[in-house]
Amino acid sequence: MSGAGTPLELVPVRHAETEWSLSGRHTGLTDIPLTDAGRATARALAGRLSEWRFERVLVSPLRRARETCELCGLGDRAEVCEELHEWDYGEYEGLTTAEIHARRPDWNLWRDGCPGGESAGQVGARADRVLAAVRDVQGAVAAFSHGHMLRVLGARWIELAPAGGARLGLSAGALSVLGYERDTRILALWNDARRPHVLE
């Protein structure tokens, strides 16, 4: 799709399925691998990502994102980007939303953040640093990261507050495209989780 000499096109890729994403557990800095189904999904993404000629490939330091990137065939080009790690859930790491609500019924991640972890504003500041790091790239940039981090990145791309990511659902193994319509930043594609070569 994109190549050198064209406007920046950012292609966020959420890591594929893990045991914790399957069970709805908040997975921040816990470094867990993909499931077998997740690995199959990541391999299937390789063909779709071959549509781009990436000028840069950024990847979270966490294993599930790096493994997705590698299985997509881009591991040899990947630059580890610390800013792309998942939301730090602090005391809520490994818990489901239902378990958190049993302790704190009115809790909302996007409004309240996590005790001992990050707020939406802190994650937004990391997203802004990622965008600043690629703003002068002409062409496509892949960013392999995590659900909540990429939702915040999408919100910041279209100039919403970090908490605007609450409205941007993102499935495991989904890819998106952040681009331009003339001079305006847009979500050109969001949460595309097609599985063309994977049996459901």
C-alpha positions in Angstrom: 0.0 0.0 0.0 2.2 2.8 1.2 5.8 3.4 0.3 8.5 6.0 0.6 7.5 9.5 -0.4 3.9 9.1 0.9 2.3 10.5 4.1 2.7 8.5 7.3 0.4 5.5 7.5 0.5 3.8 10.9 -0.6 0.1 11.1 -1.2 -0.9 14.7 -1.4 -4.7 15.2 -2.7 -6.1 18.5 -1.0 -9.3 19.6 -2.9 -12.5 19.0 -4.7 -14.6 21.6 -3.1 -15.5 24.9 -4.7 -17.6 27.7 -5.3 -14.4 29.6 -6.9 -12.4 26.7 -9.1 -15.5 26.1 -10.3 -15.4 29.8 -10.6 -11.6 30.0 -7.9 -11.2 32.6 -6.1 -7.8 32.6 -2.7 -8.5 31.1 -0.3 -5.6 31.6 3.3 -6.4 32.2 2.9 -10.1 32.9 5.0 -11.7 30.1 3.0 -14.6 28.7 3.1 -16.4 25.3 0.5 -16.8 22.6 -1.8 -19.8 22.6 -1.6 -22.2 19.7 -4.7 -20.5 18.2 -2.9 -17.2 18.6 0.1 -18.4 16.8 -2.0 -19.6 13.9 -3.8 -16.2 13.8 -0.4 -14.4 13.8 0.9 -16.5 10.9 -2.3 -15.8 8.9 -1.7 -12.0 9.4 1.6 -12.3 7.5 -0.1 -12.3 4.1 -2.2 -9.3 4.9 0.7 -7.3 6.2 2.7 -8.1 3.0 0.4 -5.5 1.3 2.6 -2.8 2.9 6.2 -2.0 2.5 7.1 -0.9 6.0 9.6 1.9 6.5 9.8 0.9 10.2 8.5 -1.9 12.4 8.0 -1.1 16.1 7.2 -3.7 18.7 6.4 -3.8 22.4 9.1 -5.4 24.6 6.5 -8.0 25.8 6.7 -11.5 24.5 3.2 -11.8 23.1 3.7 -8.8 20.9 7.2 -9.8 19.8 6.0 -13.3 19.0 3.1 -11.9 16.9 5.6 -9.7 15.0 7.9 -12.6 14.4 5.2 -15.0 13.2 4.0 -12.2 10.8 7.5 -12.4 9.2 8.7 -8.9 10.5 10.8 -9.9 13.4 14.1 -9.4 11.7 13.2 -5.7 11.1 11.6 -5.0 14.5 12.7 -2.2 16.8 11.7 -2.7 20.4 9.8 0.3 21.5 9.4 0.5 25.3 6.6 3.0 25.1 4.4 0.4 23.4 4.1 -1.9 26.4 0.6 -2.5 27.7 -1.3 -0.4 30.3 0.3 -1.1 33.7 -2.7 -2.5 35.7 -0.9 -2.4 39.0 -2.9 -4.1 41.7 -5.5 -5.2 39.1 -3.0 -7.2 37.1 -4.4 -10.7 36.2 -7.9 -9.9 37.4 -11.1 -9.7 35.3 -13.3 -6.7 35.3 -16.0 -8.7 37.2 -13.4 -9.5 39.9 -12.4 -5.9 40.2 -16.1 -4.8 40.3 -16.7 -7.3 43.2 -14.2 -5.1 45.2 -15.0 -1.8 43.7 -18.4 -1.7 41.9 -18.0 1.8 40.4 -14.5 1.2 38.9 -13.8 2.3 35.4 -10.4 1.8 33.9 -10.6 4.8 31.6 -11.7 7.2 34.3 -10.0 5.7 37.4 -6.8 4.0 36.1 -5.3 1.3 38.4 -3.9 1.6 41.9 -0.2 1.0 41.8 -0.4 1.2 38.0 -1.1 3.8 35.3 -3.9 6.3 34.6 -5.3 7.0 31.1 -3.3 10.2 31.0 0.0 8.4 31.6 -0.8 5.8 28.9 -1.7 8.7 26.6 1.6 10.4 27.2 3.4 7.2 26.1 1.2 7.1 23.0 2.1 10.7 22.2 5.8 9.8 22.4 5.3 7.0 20.0 3.5 9.3 17.5 6.2 11.9 17.9 8.9 9.3 17.1 7.3 8.4 13.8 5.7 11.7 12.7 8.4 12.4 10.1 8.3 8.9 8.5 7.1 8.9 4.9 5.3 5.7 4.3 4.0 2.9 6.5 5.0 2.0 10.1 3.8 -1.2 11.8 3.3 -1.1 15.6 2.8 -4.4 17.3 1.4 -3.8 20.8 -1.6 -4.4 23.1 -5.3 -3.8 23.3 -5.6 -0.9 25.7 -2.3 0.7 24.6 -3.4 0.7 20.9 -6.9 2.0 21.7 -5.2 5.0 23.4 -2.9 5.3 20.4 -5.9 5.4 18.1 -7.6 8.0 20.2 -4.6 10.2 20.3 -4.1 9.9 16.5 -7.5 11.4 15.9 -6.9 14.1 18.6 -9.2 12.6 21.3 -8.3 12.5 25.0 -6.7 9.2 26.0 -9.9 8.1 27.6 -11.5 8.3 24.1 -9.9 4.9 23.6 -12.8 3.4 25.6 -14.9 3.8 22.5 -12.4 1.9 20.2 -12.8 -1.8 20.9 -9.9 -3.9 19.6 -9.8 -7.7 19.3 -6.8 -9.9 19.8 -5.0 -10.3 16.5 -6.7 -7.4 14.8 -5.0 -4.8 12.6 -5.9 -1.2 12.0 -4.8 1.7 9.8 -4.3 5.2 11.0 -4.0 7.5 8.1 -5.1 10.8 6.5 -8.0 12.1 4.5 -6.3 15.1 2.9 -4.7 16.8 5.9 -7.0 15.3 8.6 -6.0 12.3 10.7 -8.5 9.5 10.5 -9.1 5.9 11.5 -8.8 4.5 7.9 -9.4 1.0 9.2 -10.1 -0.2 12.8 -10.3 -3.6 14.5 -10.1 -5.7 11.4 -9.9 -9.2 12.8 -10.6 -11.2 9.7 -9.1 -14.7 9.9 -8.8 -15.7 6.2 -6.7 -18.8 6.8 -7.7 -19.9 10.3 -10.6 -22.2 11.0 -12.8 -20.7 13.8 
